Amino acid sequence: MAPIVLFEAQGTRKTRPTPALLLAPCSSSRPLHIPVIIRFDSNFVANVPNSNTPIQTDAVIIGAGPVGLFQVFELGLLDLKAELIDSLPQVGGQCAELYPEKPIYDIPAYPIIGAQELIDKLMEQIKPFNPGLHLGQQVERFEKRDDGRFTVVTSKGTEFDAGAVIIAAGLGSFLPRRLKAKGLELVDPAHIHYKVTDRERFRGKRLLILGGGDSALDWTMDLADIAESITLIHRRAEYRGAPASVARVKALAAVGKVSERQGLIMQAFANNGHLSGLEIMDLERNKSVAEGEEALVFWGLAPDLGPIANWELALEKKQIEVDTEKFQTSIEGVFAIGDINTYPGKKKFILSGFHEAALAAFGVQKYIHPDKRQFVQYTTTSPIMHKRLGVEGKAG
């Protein structure tokens, strides 16, 4: 009998210990080479072959954010196997990395759900399909072969032989736009925040929130009840967030829970390393100081497609052009979903990305199996779907 290899794994975001996982049997008694530490839910089974052997799969998904995770589910319903690659050390993309505690209000059937909770639910949903997870690595080589399949190689040497490639990389490799101001070097970086991982840290604090988009407005609303004070600073009076959020922030300002300021950040002030305030210059070049002890900077992300920009895909302003039938790119067999793609009428909602993933799955199936008849089956009634989901005998 071939030897069995066991190793310990961590959870998706929380670092709780989980039971050892069973890997595929080795073909010899030699140790199994694992090119990357894989962090995932304890119910997943990873098939990690020797590094000299490409991993064969129906689809490689680049990006393990919410849309990439849901793509696994949609492919799984069509009996297609997926491998996920992400440059971050955990699944979840922006939701897990930048705002794990941020509430989301526009996911169907969830009046409110935390960003990390959404990721946890998606991970639970895709358990039946056992996707391979390859985290902390980027795709460095991409090649479409003469047989129509794709060779994909990551920065850690993991190689894939894939029937199709799905790019769900959000904004690509991303970093938050950083605060730059005179005197900032005197402030302990622990008082300058680009994401919220512990909401309670800001209880009773005087907060300076920088930005005018959805993240800035969302956290202004969310923290207004626990902070001592909030000053919302944006370069102009008009905000870029959802109208309902703008109206709510204006209402908070009207009752004195939020102070609104407009202008550019010119200087940071510190007292023994602790932030004490920021100097603002308004449009008339008048300067004033907004006092606060913690700054939350939500100026968006600086997108960087990285190696994807060199794949000869049709691009428009650093976004990948796709059709709206199956969200295929200018290269047949390569699909793009979520924030990284563009098409007429595109809206950057998680909900839109879920829709794109559903249609892309059918596009992938057609590309890999061009002669296979396609038809829609419903998870409520289809015995085939019940079998793939592992719920045989549980329905009804």
C-alpha positions in Angstrom: 0.0 0.0 0.0 1.3 3.4 -0.9 2.4 5.5 2.1 0.1 8.2 3.5 1.4 11.7 4.3 -0.1 13.8 7.1 0.4 17.5 8.0 -1.2 20.1 10.1 -3.2 23.0 8.6 -4.6 26.3 9.8 -8.0 27.8 9.4 -8.9 30.3 6.7 -8.4 33.4 8.8 -8.4 32.5 12.4 -5.3 30.6 13.4 -7.1 27.9 15.4 -5.5 24.5 15.2 -7.2 21.8 13.1 -6.8 18.1 12.8 -4.2 16.7 10.5 -5.3 16.4 6.8 -5.0 13.4 4.6 -3.1 13.9 1.4 -3.1 11.8 -1.7 -1.0 8.6 -1.4 2.6 9.0 -2.7 3.7 6.8 -5.6 7.0 5.9 -3.8 8.4 6.0 -0.3 10.3 9.2 -0.9 9.2 12.3 1.1 6.5 14.4 -0.5 7.8 17.9 -1.5 5.2 20.6 -0.5 6.2 23.9 -2.2 4.0 26.1 -0.1 2.4 26.1 3.3 -1.3 25.7 2.6 -3.8 27.3 5.0 -7.4 26.3 4.7 -10.4 24.9 6.5 -9.8 21.5 8.1 -12.5 19.8 5.9 -10.5 20.4 2.7 -8.4 17.7 1.2 -5.3 18.9 -0.7 -3.9 16.8 -3.5 -0.3 18.1 -3.7 1.8 16.0 -6.1 5.6 16.0 -6.4 6.8 19.4 -7.5 8.2 17.9 -10.7 4.7 16.8 -11.8 2.3 19.5 -13.0 -1.0 19.6 -11.3 -3.7 18.6 -13.8 -7.0 20.4 -13.4 -10.0 21.7 -15.3 -9.4 25.3 -14.3 -6.9 27.4 -12.5 -8.5 30.4 -10.7 -6.2 33.3 -10.1 -7.5 35.1 -7.0 -9.1 33.6 -3.9 -11.4 36.5 -3.0 -15.2 36.1 -2.7 -15.8 35.9 -6.4 -12.9 33.5 -7.0 -14.3 31.2 -4.2 -17.8 31.3 -5.6 -16.3 30.4 -9.0 -15.1 27.1 -7.4 -18.7 26.4 -6.5 -20.1 27.1 -9.9 -17.5 25.0 -11.6 -18.1 22.2 -9.1 -21.8 22.1 -10.0 -20.7 21.3 -13.5 -18.3 18.6 -12.3 -15.2 20.7 -13.0 -12.2 20.7 -10.7 -10.5 23.9 -9.7 -7.2 25.0 -8.2 -6.9 28.5 -6.6 -3.9 30.7 -6.5 -3.5 33.9 -4.5 -0.6 36.2 -3.6 -2.0 36.7 -0.1 -1.3 34.2 2.7 -5.0 33.5 3.3 -8.2 33.3 1.3 -10.6 36.2 1.1 -8.9 38.9 -1.0 -9.8 42.4 0.1 -12.6 41.2 2.4 -10.1 39.3 4.6 -7.0 41.5 4.1 -8.4 45.0 4.3 -11.7 45.0 6.0 -12.6 41.7 7.7 -15.0 43.3 10.1 -16.7 45.6 7.6 -20.4 45.0 7.4 -21.8 44.2 3.9 -25.5 44.9 3.3 -26.1 43.8 -0.3 -25.6 40.0 -0.2 -29.0 38.3 -1.0 -30.6 36.7 2.1 -28.2 38.5 4.5 -29.5 41.8 5.7 -26.0 42.3 7.1 -23.0 40.1 7.0 -19.3 40.8 8.0 -16.7 40.6 5.3 -14.8 37.7 7.0 -18.1 36.0 7.8 -18.9 36.0 4.1 -15.6 34.4 3.3 -16.2 31.8 6.0 -19.6 31.0 4.5 -18.1 30.7 1.0 -15.4 28.4 2.2 -18.1 26.2 3.8 -20.1 26.3 0.5 -17.2 25.0 -1.6 -16.2 22.2 0.8 -17.8 19.5 -1.4 -15.5 20.3 -4.3 -12.1 20.2 -2.5 -10.3 23.0 -4.4 -6.5 23.0 -4.2 -5.3 26.2 -2.5 -1.9 27.7 -3.4 -1.5 30.8 -1.2 1.3 33.3 -0.8 2.4 33.0 -4.5 1.8 34.8 -7.8 1.5 33.5 -11.3 4.8 34.2 -13.0 4.5 32.1 -16.2 1.4 31.6 -18.4 1.4 29.9 -21.7 -1.4 28.6 -24.0 -0.2 25.4 -25.7 -1.0 24.0 -29.1 -3.5 21.5 -27.6 -5.5 24.4 -26.2 -4.6 23.7 -22.6 -2.6 26.1 -20.4 0.7 25.9 -18.5 0.7 28.1 -15.4 3.7 28.4 -13.1 3.8 30.3 -9.8 6.5 32.2 -8.0 7.1 29.1 -5.8 7.5 26.8 -8.7 4.1 25.2 -8.6 3.1 24.2 -12.1 -0.4 23.5 -13.4 -1.7 21.8 -16.6 -5.1 23.5 -16.8 -8.0 23.2 -19.3 -8.9 26.9 -18.7 -7.7 29.9 -16.7 -10.1 32.2 -14.8 -8.7 35.5 -13.6 -10.5 36.7 -10.4 -7.7 38.8 -9.1 -9.8 41.8 -8.0 -7.7 44.8 -8.6 -4.7 42.6 -9.2 -1.9 42.8 -6.6 -3.1 45.7 -4.5 -1.8 48.0 -1.7 -3.7 50.7 0.0 -2.8 54.3 -1.0 -0.6 55.5 1.9 -0.8 58.7 3.9 2.1 61.0 3.1 2.6 64.2 5.1 5.3 66.3 6.8 6.0 65.0 10.3 4.5 61.6 9.8 7.9 60.0 10.5 7.4 61.1 14.2 4.1 59.2 14.5 4.2 55.6 15.6 2.8 53.6 12.6 0.5 51.8 15.0 -1.7 54.9 15.1 -2.1 55.0 11.2 -4.6 52.4 10.0 -5.4 51.2 6.4 -7.8 48.5 7.5 -9.9 47.6 10.5 -9.2 44.2 12.0 -10.3 45.0 15.6 -13.2 47.4 15.9 -13.0 47.5 19.7 -9.6 49.1 19.4 -11.3 52.4 18.5 -13.8 52.5 21.3 -13.6 55.8 23.2 -11.0 57.2 20.8 -10.8 60.5 18.9 -10.7 59.3 15.3 -9.6 60.9 12.1 -11.1 59.1 9.1 -9.6 60.0 5.7 -11.5 59.4 2.5 -14.8 59.9 0.7 -15.6 56.5 -0.7 -17.7 53.6 0.6 -15.0 52.3 3.0 -14.6 55.7 4.7 -18.3 56.3 4.9 -19.1 52.7 6.1 -16.5 52.9 8.9 -17.7 56.4 9.9 -21.2 55.1 10.3 -20.0 51.9 12.1 -17.7 53.6 14.6 -19.8 56.6 15.3 -21.5 54.8 18.3 -18.3 53.7 20.0 -15.8 56.5 19.2 -15.4 59.6 21.4 -15.4 61.7 18.3 -15.0 61.2 14.5 -13.7 63.8 12.1 -14.3 62.8 8.5 -11.7 64.4 6.1 -12.2 64.4 2.4 -10.5 66.5 -0.3 -13.9 68.0 -1.4 -17.4 68.3 -0.1 -18.9 65.7 -2.4 -18.5 62.0 -1.4 -18.1 59.1 -3.8 -20.0 56.5 -1.7 -23.5 55.1 -2.1 -26.2 57.8 -1.8 -27.8 56.1 1.2 -24.4 56.1 3.0 -23.8 59.7 2.2 -27.3 60.6 3.6 -26.6 58.7 6.8 -23.2 60.4 7.4 -24.8 63.8 6.8 -27.5 62.9 9.4 -24.7 61.9 11.9 -23.0 65.2 11.2 -26.3 67.1 11.8 -26.6 65.7 15.3 -22.9 66.3 16.1 -21.7 62.7 16.0 -19.4 63.4 13.0 -17.4 66.5 12.1 -16.9 67.0 8.3 -13.7 68.7 7.0 -12.5 69.3 3.5 -9.0 69.7 2.2 -5.6 68.1 1.8 -3.5 66.6 4.6 -0.3 68.7 4.9 1.3 67.7 8.2 1.0 65.3 11.0 1.6 66.2 14.7 2.9 63.8 17.3 3.4 63.8 21.1 6.0 61.2 22.1 5.1 59.1 19.1 1.4 59.3 19.6 -0.7 61.0 16.9 -2.2 64.3 18.1 -3.7 65.8 14.9 -3.4 66.5 11.2 -3.1 69.8 9.5 -5.6 70.4 6.7 -5.4 72.9 3.8 -8.7 73.7 2.2 -9.5 74.8 -1.3 -8.9 78.4 -0.3 -5.5 77.4 1.0 -6.6 78.1 4.6 -4.9 75.8 7.1 -6.4 74.3 10.3 -5.7 71.3 12.6 -8.1 68.4 13.1 -7.3 66.8 16.5 -7.3 63.0 16.9 -5.3 60.1 18.2 -6.0 57.4 15.6 -6.1 57.9 11.8 -7.9 55.6 9.5 -6.9 56.1 5.9 -9.3 54.8 3.2 -8.0 56.3 0.0 -8.6 53.2 -2.0 -6.1 50.8 -3.6 -3.3 51.3 -6.0 -4.0 48.5 -8.6 -1.1 46.6 -10.1 -1.9 43.8 -12.6 1.6 42.4 -12.2 2.6 39.7 -14.7 -1.1 39.6 -16.0 -0.4 42.9 -17.8 2.1 41.1 -20.0 -0.2 38.3 -21.1 -1.3 40.1 -24.3 -4.9 40.3 -23.1 -7.0 43.2 -24.4 -7.0 45.8 -21.6 -8.9 49.0 -21.0 -7.4 51.3 -18.2 -5.7 48.3 -16.5 -8.9 46.2 -16.6 -9.4 43.1 -18.8 -12.0 43.4 -21.5 -14.5 40.5 -21.6 -17.7 39.5 -23.4 -20.9 39.3 -21.4 -22.0 35.9 -22.7 -19.4 33.9 -20.8 -16.9 36.6 -19.6 -14.2 35.3 -21.8 -11.2 37.5 -22.6 -9.5 38.2 -25.9 -7.7 34.8 -25.5 -10.0 31.9 -25.9 -10.0 29.7 -22.8 -9.1 32.6 -20.5 -11.9 34.2 -18.5 -12.0 37.2 -16.2 -14.6 37.9 -13.5 -15.0 40.4 -10.7 -13.4 43.8 -10.3 -10.6 43.0 -12.7 -12.8 42.9 -15.8 -14.6 45.5 -17.8 -17.6 45.6 -20.2 -20.4 48.0 -21.0 -22.5 48.6 -18.0 -20.0 47.0 -15.6 -20.7 47.6 -11.9 -18.1 46.6 -9.3 -20.4 44.7 -6.9 -19.7 41.4 -5.2 -23.1 40.4 -6.4 -22.2 41.1 -10.0 -19.1 39.0 -9.7 -21.2 36.0 -8.5 -23.3 36.4 -11.6 -20.2 36.5 -13.8 -18.9 33.4 -12.1 -22.0 31.4 -12.9 -21.9 32.2 -16.6 -18.1 31.8 -16.8 -18.4 28.3 -15.5 -20.6 27.4 -18.5 -18.1 29.0 -20.7 -15.3 27.0 -19.2 -17.3 23.8 -19.6 -17.9 24.5 -23.3 -14.3 25.4 -23.9 -13.0 22.2 -22.3 -15.8 19.9 -23.6 -16.9 21.5 -26.9 -19.0 18.5 -27.9 -20.8 18.1 -24.5 -24.4 19.1 -24.4 -25.1 21.9 -21.9 -28.3 22.1 -19.9 -29.3 23.7 -16.7 -30.0 21.6 -13.6 -31.4 23.0 -10.4 -29.8 22.3 -7.0 -33.3 22.0 -5.5 -34.4 19.0 -7.5 -31.4 17.5 -9.5 -30.1 14.1 -8.1 -26.9 14.8 -10.0 -26.5 18.1 -8.2 -27.3 16.5 -4.9 -24.6 13.9 -5.5 -22.0 16.5 -6.4 -23.0 18.6 -3.3 -22.8 15.5 -1.1 -26.5 15.9 0.1 -27.9 12.7 -1.4 -30.9 11.6 0.7 -30.9 14.8 2.7 -33.1 16.8 0.4 -36.9 17.1 0.9 
